[in-house]
Amino acid sequence: MKYEIVIGLETHVELNTKSKIFCSCGGHSSAKEANDCVCPACCGMPGMLPVMNKRVVELAATAGLMLNCNINKYSTFDKKNYYYPDLPCAYQITQLNHPICTNGHITIKTKDTEREIRIKQIHMEEDAGKLVHEGNFSYVDFNRTSVPLIEIVTQPDFRSADEVLTYLRKLKSMFQSSGISECETGAMRCDINISVRPEGSSEYGVRTEVKNMSSFELIEKAINYEAQRHIDAIEYETEELIQETRRFDEATGKTFAMRNKETEADYRYFPDPNLMPIVIDDAWLEKIKANKPIILDERENLYREVGIGEKEIAMLLSNHVLMKLLDDTVQAGADLKTASSWILTDLIGLLKRKNIALTADTIAPAKLARIIELVAKSVITRATGKKLLDVVVEKDVDPDEYRIANKLDMQQDSGLLENAVRKVLQENETMVAEYKAGKEKVFQALIGATMKELKGKAEPSAVVEALRKALLR
């Protein structure tokens, strides 16, 4: 019998804020040592009350807009009660009854399918702390406690590990490029709800949840293992399937039971009396919409409209550093298609040859835009532009100062060009004779010799025209 895998995701994304969600302690990247970024409020001291971080609301709403969600103008917070050593208050502040975003969707494309994934809701909540296990001891680090999260809950619309990874990569690229989240070092984690059913059936099977997965490679392994475990249990009665929470063990490549799956009643949710409802008025919502970054689907359409190739579009959409560099280079005055060619061909090729990783500081966008402009205006040749790019990346020099100091500008004097052509033809009489006898291939050698004579400071098309004119005499 053939089986269909059914998967829903709960993806937790730490927001890129300067402070935590309910206090003024630093955000995700602020901590340097264990427990050096905590205060009485976020470590659960009695009598301390939460104060809402406005930026969290704006980032959550922005994420919702990027995922085509309805932004609810009225949302509230609830207490989710459970005891765990890294949760100092023995409850988590989250949103159950009135989340900030609902009813969204996002389209994913794999090599086999194109599928619309429905977003049930996005809600704001605080993160828990972190347990550190060393030998026979376990330590609690509260730095992550109360770091702001959004949790993106999908409907059970995924049918393979490939679709899950495509969705997660799209979220990661989307949130990194927009500044919503770093999505690195544990800042993006997901819980995988998975079941299987006979192909063609509309009934859902027994669902298990694999918790707290952050590595894409391990997510794929966990999905494939858990799906096969379910199929074996149904086909061969290897075990009884029950609704439960499981963890994935990297060493064995298997999942193991943690606890029976909780229901809402187990968490004893109730409205948080210490936090007022969040009310987003029309003016605030319009401001958030005005600042919304271009979403990936819009970028893809824009890139395609200006004539960027499909392979190059895929490279851009999968790397937020590339997208940001392209955006900033265009903002500095470069043409979109031309800038993408320089970045994806010349810059990436240069970095590969030098074994340099692309970062936000590899090259200033304004300097790259200036190099592109110098070539476009025929101040320097394309070949000189590539050499100038190399120097700017290597030494971070000013393109104009360097080209002037090193006399890189293109030779515009027609007399110099004619003299160079005359000299090359006189020194290469054999090739001239071969060309006039019908050997067209030697013409390229004559072009190269002339460019060398001019030290690359001439427009190749002008050299070709001058050579052909001289050879007709």
C-alpha positions in Angstrom: 0.0 0.0 0.0 1.2 3.5 -0.8 1.1 6.1 2.0 1.0 9.9 2.0 3.0 11.9 4.6 1.1 14.8 6.2 3.1 17.5 8.0 2.3 20.7 9.8 5.0 23.1 11.2 5.3 25.4 14.2 8.2 27.6 13.5 9.7 29.8 16.2 11.6 32.8 15.0 13.6 35.1 17.4 13.0 38.7 16.5 15.8 41.1 15.8 15.2 43.7 18.5 17.5 45.7 20.7 15.7 44.5 23.9 13.6 41.7 25.1 9.8 41.5 24.8 8.8 42.6 28.3 11.9 44.3 29.8 14.9 46.4 28.7 17.5 43.7 28.8 19.4 43.2 25.5 18.0 41.0 22.7 19.1 37.7 21.1 22.7 38.8 20.3 23.5 40.8 23.4 24.6 38.1 25.8 28.3 37.4 26.0 28.4 35.0 29.0 25.8 32.8 30.8 23.3 34.8 32.8 24.8 38.2 32.0 21.7 39.6 30.2 19.0 39.1 32.8 17.0 41.3 35.2 14.5 40.7 38.0 11.7 40.9 35.4 12.9 38.3 32.9 14.3 35.9 35.5 10.9 35.7 37.3 11.4 37.7 40.6 8.2 38.2 42.5 6.4 41.5 42.0 8.0 42.3 38.6 5.5 43.2 35.9 6.0 42.9 32.1 6.1 46.0 29.9 5.4 45.4 26.1 8.1 46.1 23.5 6.4 48.1 20.7 9.0 47.0 18.1 8.0 43.3 18.7 4.4 44.2 17.6 5.7 45.9 14.4 8.0 43.1 13.4 5.3 40.5 14.1 2.8 42.4 11.9 5.5 42.9 9.2 6.0 39.1 9.2 2.3 38.6 8.9 2.1 41.0 5.9 4.9 39.2 4.2 3.0 35.9 4.6 -0.3 37.4 3.4 -2.0 37.2 6.8 -4.8 39.3 8.2 -3.4 41.7 10.8 -5.8 41.7 13.8 -6.2 45.1 15.2 -7.0 43.6 18.6 -4.8 41.0 20.2 -4.2 39.8 23.7 -1.7 37.8 25.7 -2.3 34.6 27.7 -0.4 32.6 30.2 0.7 29.0 29.2 1.3 27.2 32.5 3.9 24.4 32.7 6.9 23.7 34.9 10.4 23.3 33.4 13.7 24.4 35.0 14.5 27.0 32.2 11.1 28.7 32.6 11.5 30.8 35.8 7.9 31.9 36.2 6.5 28.4 35.5 4.4 29.9 32.8 5.1 31.3 29.3 3.5 34.5 28.1 2.0 33.8 24.6 -1.1 34.4 22.5 -3.8 31.8 22.3 -7.2 33.4 22.0 -6.4 36.5 20.0 -3.1 36.2 18.0 -1.8 39.1 16.1 -1.9 37.5 12.6 -4.3 34.8 11.1 -5.3 33.2 7.8 -2.2 33.7 5.6 -0.5 31.7 2.9 2.8 31.3 1.1 3.6 29.5 -2.2 6.5 27.1 -2.4 8.1 25.6 -5.5 10.1 22.4 -5.5 11.4 20.4 -8.4 8.3 18.2 -8.3 5.5 20.5 -7.1 4.1 24.0 -6.6 2.0 24.1 -3.4 0.3 26.8 -1.4 0.9 26.5 2.3 -1.8 27.9 4.5 -0.7 29.9 7.6 -3.1 29.3 10.4 -1.7 32.0 12.6 1.3 34.0 13.8 1.5 34.8 17.5 4.0 36.7 19.7 5.5 35.0 22.8 8.5 35.0 25.0 11.3 32.4 24.7 12.4 30.2 27.6 15.9 29.9 29.0 18.4 27.2 28.1 19.6 24.1 29.9 23.3 23.3 29.6 24.3 19.8 30.4 27.9 19.0 31.5 28.7 15.6 32.9 26.5 14.9 35.9 25.4 18.5 36.2 22.8 20.6 34.4 23.0 24.4 34.5 20.4 27.0 33.6 21.2 30.0 31.4 18.5 32.7 31.5 19.9 35.0 28.9 17.4 33.7 26.3 14.5 34.0 28.7 11.9 36.6 27.4 13.7 37.1 24.1 10.8 37.9 21.7 9.5 35.2 19.4 6.9 34.8 16.7 5.5 31.4 16.2 4.3 30.7 12.7 1.7 27.8 12.7 0.8 26.2 9.4 -2.0 24.0 8.4 -1.0 20.3 7.7 -0.2 21.1 4.0 3.3 19.6 3.5 3.7 16.3 1.9 7.5 15.7 1.9 10.7 16.7 3.6 11.7 18.6 0.5 8.6 20.8 0.7 9.3 21.5 4.4 12.9 22.5 3.7 11.9 24.7 0.7 9.4 26.5 3.0 11.9 27.0 5.8 14.6 28.2 3.4 12.1 30.7 2.0 11.2 31.9 5.5 14.8 32.2 6.4 15.8 34.2 3.3 12.7 36.4 3.7 13.2 37.3 7.4 17.0 37.8 7.1 16.7 40.1 4.1 14.0 42.1 5.8 15.8 42.4 9.1 13.1 40.6 11.0 15.4 37.9 12.4 19.0 36.7 12.1 17.6 33.2 11.7 21.0 31.8 12.8 22.5 30.2 15.9 19.2 28.8 17.1 17.2 31.9 16.2 14.9 29.7 14.0 13.6 26.5 15.4 10.6 24.4 14.4 8.4 21.6 15.8 7.3 19.1 13.2 3.8 17.6 13.5 3.8 14.4 11.3 1.4 11.6 10.5 0.9 9.2 7.5 -2.3 7.9 5.9 -3.1 5.7 2.9 -2.8 7.5 -0.4 -6.1 9.0 -1.4 -7.5 9.0 2.2 -8.9 12.2 3.7 -8.6 11.0 7.3 -5.6 12.0 9.3 -3.4 9.4 11.0 -2.0 9.4 14.5 0.1 12.5 14.9 3.4 12.8 16.6 5.5 16.0 17.2 9.2 16.2 16.9 10.4 19.1 19.0 12.9 21.9 18.7 14.7 21.2 15.4 17.0 23.9 14.0 19.3 22.1 11.5 17.9 21.7 8.0 19.9 18.5 7.5 18.5 17.0 10.8 15.0 18.1 10.0 15.1 16.1 6.8 16.5 13.1 8.6 13.9 13.4 11.3 11.0 13.6 8.9 12.2 10.6 6.8 12.8 8.5 9.9 9.5 9.3 11.6 7.5 8.8 8.5 9.0 5.4 8.0 8.4 4.5 11.6 4.7 5.3 11.2 4.5 3.2 8.0 6.2 0.3 9.6 3.9 0.5 12.6 0.9 0.4 10.3 2.1 -2.2 7.9 4.0 -4.6 10.2 2.6 -3.7 13.6 6.1 -3.0 14.9 4.6 -0.8 17.7 1.5 1.0 18.7 1.3 4.6 17.4 0.2 7.1 20.0 -0.1 10.9 20.0 3.1 12.0 21.7 6.0 14.4 21.7 9.4 13.0 20.5 13.0 14.2 20.2 15.4 13.5 17.4 18.8 12.0 18.4 21.5 13.0 16.0 23.9 10.2 17.0 21.5 7.4 16.2 19.4 9.2 13.5 16.2 8.1 15.4 13.4 9.8 17.3 12.6 8.9 21.0 9.5 9.5 23.1 9.7 12.5 25.4 6.1 12.7 26.8 2.5 12.2 25.8 1.2 15.0 23.6 -0.3 17.7 25.7 -3.7 19.4 24.9 -4.7 23.0 25.6 -6.4 21.9 28.8 -3.0 20.5 30.1 -1.5 24.0 29.9 -4.3 25.7 31.8 -4.3 28.8 29.5 -5.9 32.0 30.9 -5.7 35.7 29.9 -2.6 37.5 31.3 -4.0 40.1 33.7 -0.7 42.0 33.7 -0.7 43.0 30.0 -3.2 45.3 28.3 -4.6 44.2 24.9 -2.6 45.3 21.8 -4.7 47.7 19.7 -3.3 48.6 16.3 -5.1 51.6 14.9 -5.4 52.4 11.2 -2.5 55.0 11.2 -0.1 52.6 12.9 -1.1 49.7 10.5 -0.6 52.0 7.5 2.9 52.9 8.8 3.8 49.3 9.2 2.6 48.5 5.7 4.5 51.5 4.3 7.7 50.1 5.8 7.1 46.5 4.7 10.1 45.1 2.7 9.6 43.6 -0.8 8.6 40.0 -0.3 10.5 37.2 -2.2 7.7 36.5 -4.7 7.7 40.2 -5.7 11.5 40.2 -5.9 11.4 37.2 -8.2 8.9 38.8 -10.5 10.9 42.1 -10.6 14.2 40.2 -11.3 12.5 38.3 -14.1 11.0 41.4 -15.6 14.4 43.1 -16.0 15.8 40.0 -17.7 17.8 38.3 -15.0 18.2 34.6 -15.7 16.4 31.9 -13.7 19.6 30.4 -12.3 20.8 33.9 -11.2 17.3 34.6 -9.6 17.6 31.4 -7.6 21.1 32.4 -6.3 19.8 35.8 -5.2 16.6 34.5 -3.5 18.6 32.0 -1.5 21.2 34.4 -0.1 20.0 37.5 1.8 23.6 39.0 1.7 23.5 39.0 -2.1 20.0 40.5 -2.1 21.0 43.2 0.3 24.1 44.0 -1.7 22.1 44.2 -4.9 19.4 46.4 -3.3 22.0 48.8 -1.9 24.0 48.9 -5.1 20.9 49.8 -7.0 20.0 52.4 -4.4 23.4 53.9 -5.0 22.6 54.4 -8.6 23.4 51.2 -10.5 21.0 49.6 -13.0 19.4 46.4 -11.5 20.3 44.0 -14.3 23.8 45.3 -14.7 24.5 45.3 -11.0 23.2 41.7 -10.7 25.7 40.7 -13.4 28.6 42.3 -11.7 27.7 40.8 -8.3 26.9 37.3 -9.5 29.6 36.9 -12.1 32.5 39.3 -11.4 32.3 39.7 -7.6 31.4 36.1 -6.8 34.0 34.8 -9.2 36.7 37.0 -7.6 35.7 35.9 -4.1 35.9 32.2 -5.1 39.4 32.7 -6.6 40.6 34.4 -3.4 38.7 32.0 -1.1 36.9 34.9 0.6 33.5 34.6 2.1 30.8 37.1 1.1 29.7 39.2 4.0 28.0 42.5 4.5 31.4 44.2 4.6 33.0 42.6 1.5 32.5 45.8 -0.6 30.7 49.1 0.0 27.7 49.2 -2.4 28.5 52.8 -3.3 31.9 51.8 -4.5 30.6 48.9 -6.5 28.0 51.3 -8.1 30.7 53.7 -8.9 32.8 51.0 -10.7 29.7 50.0 -12.7 29.1 53.7 -13.6 32.7 54.2 -14.7 32.4 51.3 -17.1 28.9 52.3 -18.3 30.2 55.9 -19.1 33.3 54.5 -20.9 35.6 56.2 -18.4 37.3 52.8 -18.0 37.1 49.6 -19.9 35.2 46.5 -18.7 38.5 44.7 -18.2 39.9 47.6 -16.2 36.6 47.7 -14.1 37.2 44.1 -13.1 40.8 44.9 -12.1 39.5 47.9 -10.1 36.9 45.7 -8.4 39.7 43.3 -7.3 41.7 46.2 -5.8 38.6 47.7 -4.0 37.7 44.3 -2.5 41.3 43.7 -1.5 42.3 47.1 -0.2 39.0 49.0 0.2 40.3 51.9 -1.8 38.2 54.7 -3.4 37.6 53.8 -7.0 38.1 57.3 -8.4 41.3 58.0 -6.4 42.8 54.7 -7.4 42.0 55.0 -11.1 43.3 58.6 -11.3 46.5 57.8 -9.4 47.2 54.8 -11.6 46.1 56.4 -14.9 43.4 53.7 -15.6 41.1 55.9 -17.7 40.3 54.8 -21.2 42.3 56.4 -24.1 40.0 58.7 -25.9 42.6 60.2 -28.2 42.0 58.9 -31.8 45.6 59.7 -32.7 47.0 57.5 -30.0 44.7 54.7 -31.1 45.8 55.0 -34.7 49.4 55.1 -33.8 49.1 51.9 -31.7 47.3 50.2 -34.6 50.0 51.3 -37.1 52.7 50.0 -34.8 51.1 46.6 -34.2 50.5 46.1 -38.0 54.1 47.0 -38.7 55.4 44.6 -36.1 53.1 41.7 -37.2 53.4 41.8 -41.0 53.1 38.0 -41.2 49.7 38.0 -39.4 48.6 40.9 -41.6 49.4 38.9 -44.7 47.6 35.8 -43.3 44.5 37.9 -42.5 44.4 39.4 -46.0 44.8 35.9 -47.4 41.5 34.9 -45.6 42.6 33.7 -42.1 40.1 35.6 -40.0 41.4 33.9 -36.8 44.5 36.1 -36.7 42.3 39.2 -36.3 41.8 38.3 -32.6 45.5 38.2 -32.1 45.9 41.6 -33.6 43.1 42.9 -31.3 45.0 41.5 -28.3 48.3 43.0 -29.4 46.7 46.4 -29.9 45.0 46.3 -26.4 48.3 45.3 -24.9 50.0 48.3 -26.6 47.4 50.6 -25.2 47.6 48.8 -21.7 43.9 47.9 -21.9 42.9 51.5 -21.8 40.8 51.6 -25.0 37.3 50.5 -25.8 37.5 47.1 -27.5 34.9 48.1 -30.1 37.0 51.2 -31.1 40.1 49.0 -31.4 38.2 46.6 -33.7 36.9 49.4 -35.9 40.4 51.0 -36.2 42.0 47.7 -37.0 39.5 46.8 -39.7 39.8 50.3 -41.2 43.7 50.1 -41.3 43.7 46.6 -42.8 41.5 47.7 -45.7 44.2 50.2 -46.9 
